[in-house]
Amino acid sequence: MSYHMKTLNKMQRRAAIWILGAFKMSPSEGIKAIVGIIPIKFHLQKLAERSLIWSFKLLANHIIRDLMDDLPHQSKEPNPHAVGLLTN
């Protein structure tokens, strides 16, 4: 996970430098603050929270709710196409 976070941080830094037209040796935090970009870690947390809120807003009989692992299963048998079972 840390490798992917480092890659995303590098990508965000390059984008901030490109937007601002700054030098490559400029400090990352300063560039991101001037451009107005929140750190990628916080942006990913925000997206994860929004996706959880979105899934709980679905109707109880919605197909996506059946496929989600985090939601309690209402049937006795788990769905064979559940996301958690596909990754095992």
C-alpha positions as CSV (number, residue, x, y, z in Angstrom):
1,M,0.0,0.0,0.0
2,S,2.8,2.4,0.8
3,Y,4.3,2.0,-2.7
4,H,1.0,3.1,-4.3
5,M,0.7,6.0,-1.9
6,K,4.2,7.1,-2.8
7,T,3.3,6.9,-6.5
8,L,0.1,9.0,-5.9
9,N,2.1,11.5,-3.9
10,K,4.6,11.9,-6.7
11,M,1.8,12.3,-9.3
12,Q,0.1,14.9,-7.2
13,R,3.4,16.8,-6.7
14,R,4.1,16.8,-10.4
15,A,0.6,18.1,-11.1
16,A,1.0,20.9,-8.5
17,I,4.3,21.9,-10.0
18,W,2.8,21.9,-13.5
19,I,-0.2,24.0,-12.4
20,L,1.9,26.5,-10.6
21,G,4.9,26.5,-13.0
22,A,7.3,26.2,-10.0
23,F,10.8,24.7,-9.9
24,K,11.2,21.0,-9.3
25,M,13.2,21.8,-6.1
26,S,10.3,23.7,-4.5
27,P,8.9,22.1,-1.3
28,S,5.9,19.9,-1.9
29,E,3.7,21.1,1.0
30,G,4.2,24.7,0.0
31,I,3.3,24.1,-3.6
32,K,0.2,22.1,-2.7
33,A,-0.9,24.8,-0.3
34,I,-0.6,27.6,-2.9
35,V,-2.4,25.5,-5.5
36,G,-5.1,24.5,-3.1
37,I,-4.7,20.7,-3.4
38,I,-5.4,18.7,-0.3
39,P,-3.0,15.8,0.4
40,I,-3.9,12.6,-1.5
41,K,-4.3,10.6,1.7
42,F,-7.1,12.9,2.9
43,H,-8.7,13.0,-0.5
44,L,-8.8,9.1,-0.6
45,Q,-10.3,9.1,2.9
46,K,-13.0,11.5,1.8
47,L,-13.8,9.4,-1.3
48,A,-14.0,6.2,0.9
49,E,-16.4,7.9,3.3
50,R,-18.6,9.1,0.5
51,S,-18.8,5.7,-1.0
52,L,-19.9,4.2,2.3
53,I,-22.6,6.8,2.7
54,W,-23.7,6.2,-0.9
55,S,-24.0,2.4,-0.4
56,F,-26.1,2.8,2.8
57,K,-28.5,5.1,0.9
58,L,-29.4,2.2,-1.5
59,L,-32.6,0.3,-1.1
60,A,-32.5,-2.9,0.9
61,N,-33.2,-5.1,-2.1
62,H,-30.7,-3.3,-4.4
63,I,-28.3,-5.6,-6.3
64,I,-25.2,-3.7,-5.3
65,R,-26.1,-4.0,-1.6
66,D,-26.1,-7.8,-2.0
67,L,-22.6,-7.7,-3.5
68,M,-21.1,-5.5,-0.8
69,D,-19.3,-7.3,2.1
70,D,-19.6,-4.5,4.6
71,L,-23.3,-4.6,4.7
72,P,-25.1,-7.3,6.7
73,H,-26.5,-10.1,4.6
74,Q,-30.2,-10.5,4.8
75,S,-30.2,-14.0,3.2
76,K,-28.9,-17.1,4.9
77,E,-26.5,-18.0,2.1
78,P,-23.9,-15.5,1.0
79,N,-24.1,-14.3,-2.6
80,P,-21.7,-16.4,-4.7
81,H,-20.7,-13.3,-6.7
82,A,-19.9,-11.2,-3.6
83,V,-16.8,-8.9,-3.9
84,G,-15.1,-10.6,-1.0
85,L,-15.5,-14.1,-2.5
86,L,-14.2,-13.0,-5.9
87,T,-10.8,-12.0,-4.4
88,N,-10.3,-15.2,-2.4
